[in-house]
Amino acid sequence: MSCNSCSTSKDGVPNGCKSNGNCATGTCGSGNKLAVFDWLSNMTLPTGEAPFNIFEVRFKNGRKHFYKNTEKLTVSMGDVVAVEGSSGHDIGIVALAGELVKVQMKKRKITADSEDVKKIYRKATQKDIDIWHTARDREQETQRKGREIISRLGLKMKLSDVEYQGDGTKATFYYTADERVDFRQLIRDLAGTFSIRVEMRQVGMRQEAARLGGVGSCGRELCCSTWLTDFRKVNTAAARYQQLSLNPLKLAGQCGKLKCCLNFELDTYLDALQSFPKQDKILKTEKGDAVFVKMDIFKKILWYTYKHESFKWFQLSLEQVQEIIELNKNNEVALPLDEYELEIATEPVVDFENVVGQDSLTRFDAPKKSRNNKRRKSRKPANKKEGNQPSEAKPKRKPQRKPVNKKEGNQTPAAKPKRKPQRKPANKKEDSQSVNKSTVENKKPKPRNNPRPKTARDSNETKVQAQNKKPNNQKNRNNNHRRKTPNSNKNNETKNENK
């Protein structure tokens, strides 16, 4: 499987070609599409038998053809050879030699005398390899410019890949199209732009994905670009037999067609479904007719529901369903599905057991609770109280506010509009008493919102604040004095009238 550069030395240490996963000669199978291991290479031929003189040569993206060794050259797997082309010569790598080539030719239905089998000219020289590499380097730029020409001409086709011949005189353009395309003008423009002979070759969606390669939804490289050589038809019936949802987004591959892997396990499902009843079979019970809903092939469980009560599903085992079908064949009606469902023994679910005492695997799944909520809860009772009162005294303060507004002189700021009728008293004594009470209430200190224990720093701050608030206190006194003036004028007027 490995080439000479990757073989081990005398000490048993692998040499390696230092290609970091991509073999330099193309015979190791690492990074090469559709690589083949010649398991008959170490076996000697019987006496009088000549080795097979046809070799399989691989080109870009897994394209392979068969070539005759008419010159009797010593060619082995991994050699770079110059072979016959449609015009000129092409450069390729020998992928398979010996008796296994007969098997591949038989598989593709190609005989040794066919015209498709061309000749091997020689082993490639260094000059041939240099021309081949320069031609390969031009492919990406040619593809980009080719797409620009196609878009300018307005053709409904997609240019997927470009492959140059080994001598650099010819290029093959691979494209996909849903309809027939007239690309005569396109060939003229491409030939005039790149000064080469142009060949247009249409491929299907699956062949395009096989040439370009990629990674599938399973996480592995595409089967068509690694080992799958023939494409079989895939129908939606394969998905139905495997109880898969008919969702085109999940069933389609990168080529846009149904995945080839749907056919891999189809035979196993068909063998398992032989013991299951048909899905259109109706179960007759005392409660009514039951219809099939779905099944689990691996656990051998089926779900049925009544026609008149389709909202509830009943889980039955395969043996129970077969028993009900046998009763219906004998013109007997089975018991309701509720009783059959109770007979199914639920197996205990094996869960992870914390034997060593490690932390829980889901300890980070639950969101953390914010600490701010706890702090707010602890501060709420302190904001509404004077002094150190217990938190249970909250509801007792609400009924105390209502009688204060109507009785006695202790009025709150909300009771200001009720002071208007008190401004015109009939007697002097009542008037003076009301004025004195209002002034006393205005001078009462308001409770603090956030009481907390005083510290030395707080005492210093209070002293500074007291010094700064002296002029404000004088302003408050002046305001109180102004409020009293209208009442005092009214009192003087009443005195004059009494005189």
Secondary structure by P-SEA (a helix, b strand, c coil): cccccccccccccccccccccccccccccccccccccccccccccccccccccbbbbbccccccbbbbccccccccccbbbbbbccccbbbbbbccccaaaaaaaaaacccccccccccccccccaaaaaaaaaaaaaaaaaaaaaaaaaaaaccccccccccccccccbbbbbbcccccccaaaaaaaaaaaccbbbbbbbbcaaaaaaaacccccccccccccccccccccccaaaaaaaccccccccccccccccccccccaaaaaaaaacccccccbbbbccccbbbbcccccccbbbbbbbcccccbbbbbcaaaaaaaaaaaaaccccccaaaaaaaccccccccccccccccccccccbbbbbaaaaaaaaacccccccccccccaaaaaaaaaaaaaccccccccccccccccccccccaaaaaaaaaaaaaaaabbbbbcccccccaaaaaaaaaaaaaaaaaaaaaaaaaaaaaaaaaaaaaaaaaaac
